[in-house]
Amino acid sequence: MNQPNTLIWKQTIPGGCHWSGIIRRGTTLRMTDVDGGANAAVLLFNQEEKLERYNMADTLKSQHTFRLTKGHACHSDMGRIFCCITADTAGWNDTVCGLSDADLTQQKYGTARYQEHRNQMFRSGLDGMLIELGKWGLDMRDITSNINFFSKVTTDASGGLTFQTGNSKAGDYVDLSFVMNTLVVLSTAPHPLDPKTSYQPGAVNLEVFDTPPEAITECLHISENTRALKNTQHFYCGGKNESA
């Protein structure tokens, strides 16, 4: 694993839990799959104007891709980018399958309530996201298509989706290098298509460190990313040039 420079903070999010926080432009969030097989469902919002959020359709069509990995950027619905993926040892991150909800969780795994099971309760991805969104004045209306980091889902000729087990191994990590001050909302509940019949969500380590100046260069070989980065820089009135 490449060692981060100037580590700012770190935290472990247990499997089935959730987290949210502001990641500043000029810093990188590293998510690490602790034991293998984790899923990190993520939503992104502009910290200054939370009506601007990650847009799955613009992200995929502008980069001609179905999945996200190193060299891709996460686009907003205002023609800007939140971050570039500057490292990805798992190699594939699902963009289309969304979140598990309470009904799906109960059907697949049964019921384990907080009253009896405390931190071992079965919580869905949607419920975890809603808890975190509520801390920032957001709610169900603000749930959009999310990214499922570490999870690989492929499609066949008829459009059928298949979850590929074993995509992410223990120690695999994804680096998100931010060029916008971003509210990141995260759930470590199981992927909705994960075929496991027992509730076994994986923990994810979070680390934030300063972004090296050259880190996002690889994302800029895609012309739409270069234009979106310029839009992001204009939003900050000609402030720090993250592409330098």
C-alpha positions, 0 to 999 in steps of 0.5 A: 500500500502506498503510504499517505503523506501528511495524515490528517485523521483516521477512523474505522467504520464497522460493518453495517454502520454509517458515517458522514463528514466534510472532506476539504478540497486539496485533501484525499479520502482513502477508504480501505477494505479491512477484511475483504468483501466490504461495501462502501455506499457513498453519496456526495454533496456540495458543502456550500450548496447541498442541492448540488450532488453526485450525478450518476448519469453525467458521471458515466456518460461523460466518461463512457463507462459503466463502472468507476476506477482509477482515472475517473472523476465523480461529477455533480449535477452542475457540471462540476466534479467532487473528486478524482479516483487517484488509486483503486486496488480493487479495480471496479466500483458499482455505480447502478445498484443503489442501496439495500432497504429494510424489506430487502434486509429482512427478507435476506437476513431476518430480523435483528433489532437494536433493542435485543442485539445492540450494535449487532443489529441488521441495518440496511444501507438506506436506513444508515444513509437517512440517519446521516443525512438527517444530521445535515438537514437532508432526508429521503428526498436527497437520496440519489444514485450512489456509488458502491465502492469495492463492489463489482457488478457486471451485466450480460447482453440482456441487461441482467446484473450479476454480483461478482464475489471476491472483487475486493480483498483485505487491504484493498483501498480507493483514494478519492482526491477532492477538488470541491469541499464535499459532504460525504455520506457513507454506509457499510451495509451489505451491497443489495445484490450480495448473495451471502445469506447471513448478515456479514458486512465488512468494516472500512477504514477511513484516512484523510491526507493532503493530496499530492499536487500531481495526483489528479493528472490521470483523470484529466486525459478525459476532456469532460473531466478537464472542463468540469474541473475548470467549472469547479475552480470557477466556483471558487472564484479562481482559488487554488488550482487543484490541477497544478 
